[in-house]
Amino acid sequence: MPASQYPYTTPPLPYAYDALEPAISQETMHYHHDKHLQGYVEQLNAVLIRQLPYQEWTLEQLLYYNTSLPIPIQAAVKNNGGGVYNHTLFFALMTPGGAGSPVGALARAILQEYSTAEDFQRAFLARARGQFGSGYTFLALSPTCRLRILTTANQDTPLPWNCCPILLVDNWEHAYYLQYQNRRAEYLQAWWPLINWDIAEENYQRALLQQHGT
């Protein structure tokens, strides 16, 4: 994910609002992108408006070193900064029609951890279905360069755990409730074919460089 700094802006969707239909409706995309993500961007900027030293930090630094921030702004930065980070990554990792299946080095790494791509899909979606409450399910690269399926609550990210996100799905109800109501499993099944595996591969390659310290 590209580094970004204050003042934060809402990146445009890389596709039309209706491009992911019927899996994700145009109405859902408008609310999710234009209301939820935009709200996190505005609130993060409001928190940092008088925090001049931290305006120079990247979004990743604000989240990774969150406990080093002044105590009065830690929670607001974690919640709103995480909202910006997670949503930006989530929207970038979808594409009309999807890319079929994992590609490149990421595909090979998945097969090292799981016997088949189908086994990985089942494990990832089971973890997402079973998450209690709001949050995200991630595929992330651990500090030892192993792939791990992780869940986070609310707008937390795996960054403080030294894990680099590669893929994620939004399990907050606002991501699917207008269309699927409480049927999260149905939403997840519809979301999977939308994954942009080319972007996931780029994230994986970037994560490898980061974990190797280069």
N, C-alpha and C positions, 0 to 999 in steps of 0.2 A: 504494500500500500504506500503510495507516495507520501513523503513527509509534507506536513502543512503547518502553517503558523498563523497566529493572530494577525489581523481579524479573519475569522473563518467565514467561508461562504458555502452555500449549498451547491454541490456539483450537480449539473444537469444529469438526468437519466441518459444512459447510452443507447436508448431505444425509445420508441413512442410509448405513451401511457397505456395504450391498448395492445401493445405488441406481445404481451405474455398471456393474453386471453386464449382459450377459456380457463387456463390454470389459475391465473391471477387477474382479477378484473381491473378494468380501467379505473373504476371508482376507488378500489382498494389502493391502487398505485398513486392516485392523486392524494388521498388522505395520508398514506404512509410516507410519501416523499415530500409533498408540499406542506403538510401540517406537522407530522412527527419529526422528521429530520430537520426541517426548517426551524422548528421550535427548539431543538437541542442546539443548533448553531447559534441562534439568537441568545439563548440563555448562557452558553459557554462564553460568548463575547461579552455579555453583561458581567459575568463573574470576573473576567480578566481585564476589564476596562481600566481599573486602577492598579493593576498588578504588573507594573512595567517590567520588572526582571523576568517574569514568567511569560510575557508576550514574545520573548525571544526563543522560548522552548518550542520544540515541535510537539504535535499532538501526541506522538508516541512517547516522548519524554514526560509529558504531563501525566500520562497514564502509568508509565513504568515507575516513575519516581514520585508517585502521588503522595506517599507518606512523608516526603521531604518538603511538600508545600506547606504554607501556613495552615494551621489546623482549621481556622474558620472557613477555608475554601476547599478543603480536601474532598469532602463529600460532593459538593456541587460540581467540582471539576471531574471527579470520577464518574458521576452520573451523566452529566451533559457531554463531557468529552468522550465517554464511552458510547453515548448515543450517536455522536457524530461519527466516531470510528467504525462502530459496528454496522450502522446503517449504510455508510458509504461503501464498505466492503461487501455487504449483502447485495446491494443493488448492482454493483459492478460484476458480481459473480453469477448473474443471470443473463440469458440471451434468448431471443426468440428461436424456438426449435431446439435449443441446447446443442451440445457438441457430442452427444452420444455416450461416451464413456471416457474415463481418465486417459490421459495421453502422456507420452514422453517419460521422463524420469519419475514423475509422480506416479504414473501407472505402475512402473516397476517397483517403486517403494511400497505401494499399496499391496502388491502381490507378495512382498516380503513379510508383511505383517498379517495378511489374510490370505487364505488359500486361493480365493477367486475375487474378482470385482463384485460379484453378486453377494458374496459373504460380507464384504466391506459395506455394501449398500444396506444389507439387512442389519448389520451392527450399528451403523450410523443412524438409520431411521428408528431403530428400536430405542437407542439412547435419546433421540429427540422426542419420540412419543412418550417416553417414561419420565421426562423432566417435569418436576412439580413446579407449578407456578410459571412466572414469566422469566425469560432469559434466552440464551442461545446455545446451540450445539455447534461445536467447532471440530474441524480436523486441524490439528496444529503440529508443528515440529518441536520436539522436546530439545532441551540443551544437549542431549546425547545424539541428536539427529535421528530420533525414532518418531514415527507418526503416532499420534495419540488422539483419540476421540474424547473431547472434554465438554462439560457443560458449565455455563456461568449463569449466575442469577442476575436479574435486572439488566443493567447495562455494563456489567463487569466484562473485562477482557482477559485473555490468558497472558497478557504482556507482563504483569508482575510476577508470574511464575516462570519467566524466561522462556516462554513458549511462543512461537511465531505462528499466527493464524494463516491458514491456507484456504480453508473453506468454512462457511458457516451458514446456518439457517436460523431465521428469526422465529422464536417460539412465543413471542408476545401475541396476545389475542388480537391486537390491532393489525397484525400482519395477515390475518385470515378471517376474522369474525364476520365481516360484512358479507362474505361469500360462503363460508363453511360453518359459521356459528361455532359450536363446541367440537366440531369434527376435525381435530388436529391431525389425526392419522390420514384423513382424506387429503387435507392440505399438503402434508408432507409428500405423499405419493404423487400429487400433481406437481409439486415443486421440483422433485428430483430430475425429471427430464429437461428442466430449464437450465441446469447448471452449465456454466461456461467453463469447460475443462481447460481451455487454452489459458484463461485468466488464472485458474487454480494452478496450472503448471508454472506460470510466471511467478505466482506467489511462492510456490515451492522452491524454485530456483533462487529467489531472493532470500528466502528463509535459510537455505543452505549456506549462502554467503554470510549471512548475519551470524548464524550459529558457529560458523568456522572463524568468525572474527575478521573477515576480510571485506 
